[in-house]
Amino acid sequence: QRPKNFPPGPPSLPVLGNLWNLNMKNPLKDFERLRQSYGNIYSLFLGLKPAVVISEFKAMKEAMVIKAADFAGRPQNILITNLTNNKGVILVDYGSLWRDHRRFALMTLRNFGLGKKSMEERIHEEIQHIIKPLDDNIGKTLSPQFLFHNAASNIICKVLFGTRYEYEDETIKIIVRCFTEIIKIANGPWAMIYDSFPLIRPLRLPYNKTFQNMEIFLNIARRLVNEHKKSRVPGEPRDFVDCYLDEVDKRGDDATFSEEQLTRMTFDLYAAGTDTTSNTLLSGFLYLMTYPHIQERCQQEIDRVLQGHDKVSFEDRHNMPYMQAVIHEIQRIANIVPLSVFHCTTKDTELMGYSIPQGTMIIQNLTSVLREEGQWKFPHEFNPENFLNEQGEFIKPEAFMPFSAGSRVCLGESLARMELFLITVTLLRKFKFVWPEDAGEPDFTPVFGATLTPKPYFMTIQLRENQ
Ligand code: HEM
């Protein structure tokens, strides 16, 4: 039964609730269909749990920005609690552990605490490892999937642990496999089954694999943290782990800053920073190959602004309005995290006149904002004009929310934006990317998972004439 003045929604069945209304493999179309019937704020029962789905800019802003604290919780199901041990940052509930760690991570990632080597340098070093295989394949075709994935993974690895792995290294393969499998189970129907039926928890079912995978990653992270403890010089941090160990020293007995929390947080940052960035790059190059005139216009701007410089710096973005518009448009159309990460209300609250009790799961339909008519000049097509004004200057409409908005907004936004800019500009400056002649028509339909991924594709690499 829906509480009084709760947002409307489709009728629900006992036990299953509205799970029968959703295609678990890809519920995005169902969320859109239900929005058309019930409006921008509607409710669903996921099993016995009530959830509210929020769509379009106005409602999203009221919830996430204006009433940020009311909507900043995370739903706590038992699988997640058992998996995270109430530690980390992404899935922990609103409270002091989350707040202190979020603040610490933001400060550290913003280039302050990271020691002598700047974030930009770390990214540029990794870009050299992307360029090498591209250089070796001039005139040939290549699938960029692993290249981008390993690069994004190594960048975050360097920020956290100060190390990178060769693209063929077993450790990187194990890490990537653990993440993929954990996310698949934690996000899917098994999490709900685990939650609803305590008696089956000890059985050997797929979620057990999740706990094993989590242990594998945590053991790798613990080993790296132990090595840091031996080699660090207090007060002279080399990376995120060193900064955190300095913070533990500084805080003394404050239990929330602990080594266990550190290893859990490295997992979260690693998981959140890899797929998202690499899938954005993959979508980006797919669009740049399909719209060669847009690729060329980027290259003209790059050549003009970088003339006489050996490499691009993040500051250069201020002189590259077109490139900035293209990268933002890639993020808008790629819509990499379409349902954000589920939120939860922290107290009884109201949204656009509806009452929403404390503890209600909140699902952000970010797709609806990124494609909203009235917010964009060209909501349904790939067109950088969405981010340019009449004078050709870069503008960012408020409805640009691929990182979500408010208190839980993506913690890695600044790192992600730097990666996307430096990688895209460096590669476009040196190479021309061409859709292979024999590859048929490009298919833009993404594959749904925790993030949206373009279908695997190949690209032909050409060296640009001025290189
Ligand atoms: C293009 C790349 C990225 C996109 C599109 C993206 C998007 C998002 C979104 C939509 C959320 C959920 C926000 C919410 O719940 O309201 C999120 C959360 C988060 N992201 Fe990202 N992200 C990206 C890259 C990164 C990177 C590189 C890192 C790591 C440094 C990162 C770390 C996090 C963390 C830790 C959270 C949880 C924040 C919290 O709960 O307070 N993300 N991201």
Residues whose N, C-alpha, C, O or C-beta is under 5 A from the ligand:
A	BS01	HEM	V89 I90 R102 D268 L269 A272 G273 T276 T277 T280 I336 V337 S340 V341 P402 F403 S404 A405 S407 R408 V409 C410 L411 G412 L415 A416
